[in-house]
Amino acid sequence: MAQVAQIGSSFLQSHSFKRAGFRCAQQSPLSRPSLWDSVRAVHVQERANQKTKTHLSNLERLLQKETASPLPPRPIKPIERNNHQPDTSRGRGFLNGLDLAHIWPEGIPGRAVEAAAEMSPRRLTRIQQLLLNRQPEYSPRNHLGARWREYHGSRDWAGLLDPLDENLRREMVRYGEFIQAAYESFHSDPATTVEGINSWREVGLPDKSYQVTKSLYATSSIGLPKWVDDVAPDLGWMTQRSSCVGYVAVCQDEREIARMGRRDIVISLRGTATCLEWAENFRALLVPMEEPDNTRPNEDQPKVECGFLSLFRTKGEHTLSLAESVVLEIKRLLETYKGETLSITITGHSLGAALAVLVADEISTCAPDVPPVAVFSFGGPRVGNRAFAERIKANNVKVLRIVNNQDVITRVPGVFMSEELEQKLMDNAQVACVLDFLSNNLPLSYSHVGTELRVDTRMSPYLRPDADVACCHDLEAYLHLVDGFMASNGPFRPNAKRSLFKLLSEQGSNVKKLYTSKAKSLTLKIENDGVVSMSKCLPSPSST
């Protein structure tokens, strides 16, 4: 028994030693899960800090100014898209090596996080596409079908402007490009000759579904002394009385006709280009459109600007007046396409916008059954008095005026007052009586016509908010603003598709200097040969 007790005591001591050893291991600091996690977190933090320092070092080397002479920039090829296969190279720009998306936000002071996001390869790729793509990238052309009359202004574009309807935006930009074709056609051959008038004039239409049927000429009623041509014979086109001001085109593509719901006739008119056209612009007195009618009160007589009416009604030495030629062509086309569903769309910029309103008024009564007539004008000045505006409305002519809030041309001629301020003053009975008296008796009592879509240069992330007068009136700037417009109280459209190449080529001094706090030296360069190159990279303009 004594031996059994001794063996039992030895077993208990051994068992107690093992449990104590187990408890000791359980309480060891190295075996606590929370401490192991802390050790791992410290190790991960050290690695992340080191990685962050590496990324920021690479970014600093990329953005710092080069002290040595830089290598000649290498032009970046435009990205070619394949509509049938996914683009696997999207986002693989020259900053991909920096792996900016993995920069640890903690420890980066203030602006650096925002700068890293703006310099992301994905944004840069989109900017490069907008800059390098010279060909316009259009929004999808949806089937207008039975709603074409609504988009053509049958309801004065109610419910389509604010917010701007996607289909209407596409149509406005398309009509604006018809005006650009009129500008390019004139500048490619500005001289007016008898042979040129009687022959076919080349027009590079942006929409190949349309075909030009007639060139239109406007003639000034004033002239310059002959010695001006003797002094500068090479600039005779600047002083010529008759100049090509636009064209008439008709949609001939059956699929496009089916998409639009009708066959569209377009009349496109450019803005001021010659000295005599500028001279006519400054003849700002209101004159009656017809012979003065002594039986009607003065305020009831439609009046328009003297210079505009002169360019519209004056015959040339070898050409008809603009009014006569456009009426004859419209009558011919109405007879040619008799029985079809037709529409007449007149579009113009600046002086062309003013002439477009006069053309619309003329053709709205040129035949018994004239199809719907609509005007899309860009940066147009005031044309006539309030009686003329009422006449346009009575003839069922629909006018959509696209106006830049910073464009002073849209506020002249006449009293330098916006329509909004005038309407507020008219709400006051006492002030309204004074304004009515002034409107009916002053020679500069002008009034706008139609419906207005107001855009703003300051809403563009690309244009400077203090852009000059020429930029605020430029047609390409208008199309850029329309392409990015979503609503009056909304931001610039983030997925705007219009290329920036033409805007930068024509208004480079009015484009914002695209930079971040660490990249002020990054500027966009446009070479003489038309190839866009970038010294290093181009940040997103969203915050500049």
KEKE-793765 format. One line per 4 residues: number of its first residue (from 1); for each residue x, z, y of C-alpha. Coordinates in nm, 3 decimals. Layout:
BEGIN
NUM	X:Z:Y  ...
This chain:
BEGIN
1	0.000:0.000:0.000  0.280:0.078:0.232  0.424:-0.266:0.169  0.087:-0.430:0.241
5	0.056:-0.241:0.570  0.407:-0.345:0.668  0.327:-0.709:0.594  0.000:-0.685:0.794
9	0.182:-0.533:1.090  0.438:-0.810:1.086  0.163:-1.075:1.077  -0.018:-0.919:1.373
13	0.298:-0.901:1.577  0.369:-1.263:1.499  0.014:-1.369:1.589  0.024:-1.170:1.911
17	0.348:-1.341:2.009  0.199:-1.685:1.958  -0.110:-1.617:2.167  0.101:-1.467:2.438
21	0.313:-1.777:2.430  0.001:-1.994:2.457  -0.124:-1.792:2.750  0.211:-1.823:2.916
25	0.204:-2.200:2.884  -0.150:-2.209:3.017  -0.048:-2.025:3.331  0.264:-2.231:3.393
29	0.266:-2.392:3.742  0.383:-2.718:3.596  0.075:-2.741:3.376  -0.188:-2.702:3.651
33	-0.389:-3.026:3.700  -0.428:-2.974:4.078  -0.056:-2.950:4.132  0.010:-3.259:3.922
37	-0.239:-3.445:4.140  -0.060:-3.324:4.450  0.273:-3.445:4.317  0.125:-3.785:4.235
41	-0.046:-3.806:4.578  0.282:-3.728:4.754  0.456:-3.996:4.548  0.182:-4.254:4.625
45	0.189:-4.161:4.992  0.565:-4.210:5.010  0.533:-4.553:4.845  0.245:-4.650:5.075
49	0.439:-4.540:5.382  0.738:-4.742:5.271  0.515:-5.045:5.206  0.350:-5.005:5.546
53	0.685:-4.991:5.719  0.789:-5.308:5.538  0.470:-5.493:5.641  0.498:-5.379:6.002
57	0.865:-5.474:6.010  0.775:-5.823:5.886  0.495:-5.849:6.140  0.724:-5.737:6.422
61	0.986:-5.993:6.328  0.717:-6.261:6.322  0.567:-6.175:6.658  0.876:-6.088:6.862
65	1.003:-6.343:7.112  1.278:-6.564:6.991  1.596:-6.518:7.190  1.772:-6.815:7.034
69	1.655:-7.170:7.085  1.356:-7.219:6.858  1.342:-7.489:6.600  1.111:-7.781:6.681
73	0.757:-7.694:6.569  0.636:-7.854:6.253  0.288:-8.006:6.283  0.036:-7.847:6.051
77	-0.157:-8.095:5.844  -0.535:-8.067:5.858  -0.694:-7.903:5.560  -0.865:-8.159:5.339
81	-1.177:-8.035:5.172  -1.316:-8.146:4.843  -1.690:-8.109:4.830  -1.695:-8.124:4.450
85	-1.427:-7.869:4.367  -1.379:-7.517:4.505  -1.103:-7.484:4.761  -0.850:-7.259:4.586
89	-0.606:-7.274:4.877  -0.843:-7.118:5.129  -0.671:-6.833:5.309  -0.321:-6.923:5.185
93	-0.172:-6.969:5.530  0.175:-6.896:5.654  0.090:-6.524:5.695  -0.009:-6.471:5.334
97	0.337:-6.347:5.256  0.278:-6.048:5.481  -0.018:-5.930:5.272  -0.183:-5.792:5.587
101	-0.502:-5.700:5.406  -0.319:-5.420:5.223  -0.173:-5.249:5.529  -0.258:-4.879:5.512
105	-0.466:-4.796:5.824  -0.335:-4.443:5.856  -0.028:-4.409:6.069  -0.076:-4.741:6.254
109	-0.118:-4.658:6.622  -0.431:-4.783:6.794  -0.424:-5.156:6.858  -0.203:-5.243:6.560
113	-0.490:-5.219:6.312  -0.707:-5.447:6.522  -0.416:-5.687:6.575  -0.352:-5.706:6.203
117	-0.717:-5.794:6.140  -0.712:-6.062:6.408  -0.397:-6.214:6.259  -0.544:-6.233:5.910
121	-0.478:-6.564:5.730  -0.849:-6.623:5.677  -0.924:-6.625:6.050  -0.618:-6.832:6.127
125	-0.720:-7.093:5.873  -1.058:-7.133:6.044  -0.896:-7.164:6.388  -0.655:-7.426:6.255
129	-0.944:-7.627:6.114  -1.123:-7.623:6.451  -0.805:-7.724:6.633  -0.666:-7.990:6.404
133	-0.986:-8.162:6.301  -1.041:-8.442:6.550  -1.353:-8.566:6.374  -1.670:-8.370:6.455
137	-1.797:-8.141:6.182  -2.173:-8.144:6.192  -2.429:-7.893:6.084  -2.652:-8.014:5.801
141	-2.913:-8.267:5.908  -3.240:-8.121:5.796  -3.549:-8.331:5.746  -3.754:-8.314:6.066
145	-4.054:-8.493:5.919  -4.385:-8.399:6.074  -4.218:-8.161:6.324  -4.031:-8.434:6.508
149	-4.276:-8.428:6.800  -4.212:-8.056:6.846  -3.836:-8.114:6.854  -3.898:-8.402:7.095
153	-4.073:-8.168:7.339  -4.445:-8.206:7.270  -4.484:-7.830:7.328  -4.204:-7.807:7.587
157	-3.975:-7.667:7.313  -4.170:-7.340:7.304  -4.023:-7.099:7.049  -3.719:-7.321:6.982
161	-3.480:-7.223:7.262  -3.434:-6.846:7.248  -3.316:-6.803:6.979  -3.199:-7.163:6.955
165	-3.338:-7.352:6.659  -3.068:-7.492:6.428  -3.223:-7.838:6.410  -3.267:-7.857:6.788
169	-2.905:-7.755:6.841  -2.794:-8.035:6.615  -3.010:-8.289:6.799  -2.885:-8.177:7.142
173	-2.520:-8.206:7.042  -2.587:-8.548:6.893  -2.748:-8.675:7.213  -2.458:-8.531:7.412
177	-2.218:-8.738:7.204  -2.414:-9.050:7.295  -2.322:-8.973:7.657  -1.956:-8.934:7.562
181	-1.973:-9.282:7.411  -2.103:-9.413:7.747  -1.809:-9.251:7.928  -1.557:-9.394:7.682
185	-1.711:-9.740:7.698  -1.680:-9.746:8.077  -1.326:-9.609:8.095  -1.204:-9.852:7.829
189	-1.312:-10.145:8.050  -1.424:-10.026:8.396  -1.414:-10.360:8.573  -1.742:-10.547:8.619
193	-1.717:-10.925:8.586  -1.970:-11.201:8.542  -1.828:-11.274:8.198  -1.852:-10.907:8.102
197	-2.212:-10.879:8.219  -2.320:-11.180:8.016  -2.122:-11.088:7.704  -2.142:-10.807:7.451
201	-1.990:-10.478:7.571  -1.823:-10.269:7.302  -1.958:-9.915:7.257  -1.820:-9.680:6.995
205	-2.133:-9.494:6.890  -2.079:-9.156:6.720  -2.388:-9.212:6.505  -2.350:-9.531:6.302
209	-2.721:-9.541:6.224  -2.781:-9.664:6.581  -2.704:-10.007:6.725  -2.658:-10.094:7.092
213	-2.908:-10.351:7.218  -2.825:-10.365:7.590  -2.570:-10.246:7.846  -2.707:-10.095:8.167
217	-2.561:-10.138:8.518  -2.620:-9.939:8.836  -2.549:-10.080:9.183  -2.478:-9.897:9.507
221	-2.646:-10.009:9.827  -2.339:-9.926:10.033  -2.000:-10.092:10.028  -1.645:-10.039:10.147
225	-1.452:-10.266:10.383  -1.271:-10.557:10.222  -0.931:-10.430:10.337  -0.963:-10.141:10.089
229	-0.944:-10.389:9.800  -0.648:-10.561:9.970  -0.458:-10.232:9.996  -0.518:-10.133:9.628
233	-0.609:-10.447:9.432  -0.547:-10.274:9.097  -0.817:-10.016:9.173  -1.089:-10.264:9.253
237	-1.317:-10.108:8.991  -1.323:-9.787:9.198  -1.479:-9.972:9.492  -1.701:-10.218:9.306
241	-2.070:-10.191:9.383  -2.200:-10.254:9.029  -2.069:-10.060:8.728  -2.174:-10.013:8.370
245	-2.353:-9.680:8.363  -2.485:-9.668:8.008  -2.663:-9.850:7.728  -2.975:-9.872:7.514
249	-2.947:-9.813:7.137  -3.200:-9.819:6.853  -3.191:-9.643:6.518  -3.167:-9.906:6.243
253	-3.091:-9.694:5.937  -3.397:-9.649:5.715  -3.282:-9.316:5.573  -3.221:-9.176:5.921
257	-3.560:-9.304:6.034  -3.720:-9.125:5.740  -3.528:-8.805:5.820  -3.631:-8.807:6.186
261	-3.989:-8.910:6.113  -3.977:-9.207:6.354  -3.757:-9.485:6.490  -3.573:-9.346:6.791
265	-3.477:-9.548:7.101  -3.193:-9.385:7.296  -3.098:-9.453:7.659  -2.761:-9.296:7.739
269	-2.626:-9.261:8.094  -2.284:-9.136:8.205  -2.192:-8.935:8.515  -2.011:-9.025:8.837
273	-1.699:-9.241:8.795  -1.648:-9.468:9.101  -1.598:-9.404:9.472  -1.930:-9.560:9.569
277	-2.114:-9.348:9.312  -1.959:-9.041:9.472  -2.067:-9.168:9.813  -2.425:-9.207:9.687
281	-2.420:-8.849:9.554  -2.372:-8.716:9.906  -2.675:-8.901:10.046  -2.884:-8.591:9.987
285	-3.187:-8.653:10.210  -3.524:-8.680:10.037  -3.694:-9.018:10.064  -4.033:-9.135:9.929
289	-4.023:-9.311:9.593  -4.282:-9.563:9.711  -4.390:-9.687:10.051  -4.506:-9.392:10.263
293	-4.879:-9.329:10.229  -5.020:-9.205:10.558  -5.346:-9.106:10.391  -5.178:-8.838:10.180
297	-5.029:-8.513:10.313  -4.651:-8.512:10.338  -4.615:-8.240:10.075  -4.809:-8.446:9.819
301	-4.576:-8.746:9.837  -4.315:-8.759:9.557  -3.967:-8.779:9.705  -3.623:-8.807:9.547
305	-3.265:-8.801:9.667  -3.170:-9.109:9.866  -2.845:-9.176:9.678  -3.000:-9.148:9.332
309	-3.283:-9.381:9.426  -3.033:-9.627:9.571  -2.838:-9.650:9.245  -3.164:-9.679:9.052
313	-3.338:-9.952:9.257  -3.057:-10.166:9.408  -2.989:-10.509:9.259  -2.636:-10.632:9.204
317	-2.490:-10.969:9.288  -2.507:-11.075:8.923  -2.717:-10.798:8.769  -3.069:-10.664:8.785
321	-3.131:-10.315:8.912  -3.115:-10.029:8.665  -3.491:-9.983:8.694  -3.567:-10.348:8.620
325	-3.323:-10.390:8.332  -3.429:-10.075:8.147  -3.801:-10.159:8.179  -3.748:-10.512:8.047
329	-3.547:-10.385:7.751  -3.800:-10.115:7.662  -4.086:-10.364:7.674  -3.891:-10.597:7.445
333	-3.821:-10.320:7.195  -4.182:-10.201:7.198  -4.292:-10.552:7.111  -4.023:-10.587:6.843
337	-4.119:-10.267:6.665  -4.489:-10.285:6.733  -4.690:-10.082:6.482  -4.408:-9.840:6.399
341	-4.382:-9.476:6.501  -4.141:-9.474:6.795  -3.988:-9.230:7.039  -3.784:-9.283:7.357
345	-3.505:-9.036:7.429  -3.310:-9.055:7.756  -2.993:-8.848:7.777  -2.747:-8.812:8.062
349	-2.480:-8.592:8.220  -2.436:-8.510:8.589  -2.535:-8.823:8.784  -2.657:-8.968:8.454
353	-2.891:-8.670:8.414  -3.048:-8.745:8.753  -3.082:-9.115:8.669  -3.230:-9.020:8.329
357	-3.520:-8.844:8.501  -3.584:-9.149:8.720  -3.566:-9.379:8.415  -3.812:-9.160:8.227
361	-4.054:-9.166:8.517  -4.028:-9.545:8.538  -4.079:-9.628:8.169  -4.355:-9.370:8.116
365	-4.596:-9.607:8.292  -4.440:-9.944:8.214  -4.679:-10.025:7.929  -5.028:-9.921:7.811
369	-4.915:-9.739:7.497  -4.571:-9.597:7.569  -4.438:-9.373:7.288  -4.337:-9.012:7.362
373	-4.065:-8.995:7.629  -3.818:-8.704:7.642  -3.508:-8.633:7.850  -3.208:-8.427:7.734
377	-2.993:-8.367:8.042  -2.658:-8.185:8.066  -2.541:-8.040:8.397  -2.797:-8.232:8.598
381	-2.853:-8.179:8.972  -3.192:-8.151:9.136  -3.356:-8.491:9.174  -3.668:-8.460:9.389
385	-3.921:-8.234:9.554  -4.200:-8.033:9.399  -4.443:-8.325:9.417  -4.200:-8.535:9.213
389	-4.178:-8.258:8.952  -4.557:-8.255:8.931  -4.558:-8.632:8.890  -4.313:-8.609:8.598
393	-4.536:-8.350:8.433  -4.852:-8.558:8.493  -4.688:-8.861:8.326  -4.627:-8.644:8.016
397	-4.249:-8.681:8.039  -4.074:-8.392:7.865  -3.744:-8.279:8.018  -3.501:-8.032:7.861
401	-3.226:-7.935:8.104  -2.914:-7.777:7.953  -2.760:-7.574:8.236  -2.434:-7.379:8.252
405	-2.479:-7.059:8.448  -2.143:-7.118:8.622  -2.207:-7.487:8.702  -2.270:-7.524:9.078
409	-2.378:-7.889:9.036  -2.704:-7.772:8.881  -2.789:-7.584:9.205  -2.757:-7.881:9.440
413	-2.879:-8.066:9.636  -3.112:-7.850:9.836  -3.116:-7.480:9.910  -2.843:-7.305:9.712
417	-3.089:-7.088:9.525  -3.158:-7.049:9.155  -3.503:-7.113:9.014  -3.524:-6.749:8.899
421	-3.472:-6.617:9.252  -3.716:-6.867:9.393  -3.982:-6.760:9.143  -3.929:-6.392:9.229
425	-3.968:-6.470:9.599  -4.281:-6.674:9.531  -4.441:-6.370:9.366  -4.442:-6.205:9.706
429	-4.742:-6.340:9.898  -4.583:-6.314:10.242  -4.254:-6.470:10.135  -4.438:-6.740:9.937
433	-4.609:-6.870:10.251  -4.275:-6.910:10.423  -4.121:-7.083:10.123  -4.415:-7.322:10.095
437	-4.381:-7.417:10.460  -4.007:-7.476:10.421  -4.053:-7.672:10.098  -4.306:-7.905:10.255
441	-4.117:-7.970:10.576  -3.743:-7.940:10.516  -3.553:-8.255:10.419  -3.369:-8.066:10.142
445	-3.664:-7.897:9.970  -3.566:-7.986:9.613  -3.714:-7.859:9.289  -3.599:-7.882:8.928
449	-3.815:-8.041:8.659  -3.888:-7.956:8.297  -3.771:-7.678:8.068  -3.434:-7.507:8.098
453	-3.182:-7.391:7.837  -2.920:-7.178:8.011  -2.577:-7.130:7.855  -2.282:-6.934:7.992
457	-1.909:-7.008:7.998  -1.835:-6.636:7.969  -2.000:-6.623:7.626  -1.734:-6.848:7.475
461	-1.441:-6.664:7.313  -1.220:-6.963:7.392  -1.289:-7.038:7.760  -1.167:-6.823:8.046
465	-1.446:-6.635:8.225  -1.306:-6.761:8.557  -1.294:-7.127:8.449  -1.287:-7.370:8.740
469	-1.573:-7.586:8.865  -1.457:-7.893:8.673  -1.455:-7.708:8.341  -1.798:-7.552:8.399
473	-1.936:-7.902:8.462  -1.742:-8.080:8.187  -1.956:-8.245:7.917  -1.735:-8.135:7.628
477	-1.753:-7.777:7.755  -2.132:-7.811:7.757  -2.138:-7.931:7.396  -1.902:-7.648:7.299
481	-2.133:-7.391:7.457  -2.446:-7.542:7.300  -2.280:-7.548:6.958  -2.202:-7.176:6.990
485	-2.528:-7.066:7.156  -2.759:-6.851:6.945  -2.970:-6.657:7.196  -2.957:-6.550:7.558
489	-2.872:-6.193:7.461  -2.663:-6.281:7.156  -2.292:-6.342:7.096  -2.121:-6.675:7.046
493	-2.207:-6.827:6.708  -1.930:-6.717:6.467  -1.972:-7.022:6.242  -1.969:-7.282:6.522
497	-1.850:-7.611:6.373  -1.747:-7.819:6.674  -1.377:-7.906:6.688  -1.173:-7.754:6.970
501	-0.930:-8.045:6.990  -1.112:-8.239:7.262  -1.187:-7.925:7.463  -0.820:-7.822:7.461
505	-0.708:-8.175:7.543  -0.933:-8.201:7.849  -0.959:-7.840:7.966  -0.637:-7.681:7.844
509	-0.582:-7.487:8.167  -0.926:-7.326:8.134  -0.885:-7.211:7.775  -0.799:-6.846:7.724
513	-0.444:-6.755:7.639  -0.499:-6.662:7.280  -0.287:-6.357:7.218  -0.285:-5.996:7.100
517	-0.084:-5.710:7.248  0.209:-5.804:7.024  0.173:-6.182:7.042  0.161:-6.280:7.410
521	0.422:-6.545:7.348  0.199:-6.735:7.107  0.053:-7.037:7.283  -0.110:-7.352:7.165
525	0.087:-7.669:7.233  -0.060:-8.016:7.255  0.207:-8.281:7.230  0.198:-8.611:7.414
529	0.132:-8.794:7.091  -0.189:-8.598:7.040  -0.062:-8.389:6.747  -0.139:-8.021:6.779
533	0.149:-7.794:6.684  0.186:-7.419:6.694  0.512:-7.235:6.755  0.431:-6.967:6.500
537	0.066:-6.892:6.454  -0.257:-6.865:6.649  -0.458:-6.543:6.653  -0.831:-6.518:6.653
541	-0.975:-6.529:7.007  -1.252:-6.285:6.929  -1.103:-6.007:7.142  -0.923:-6.202:7.414
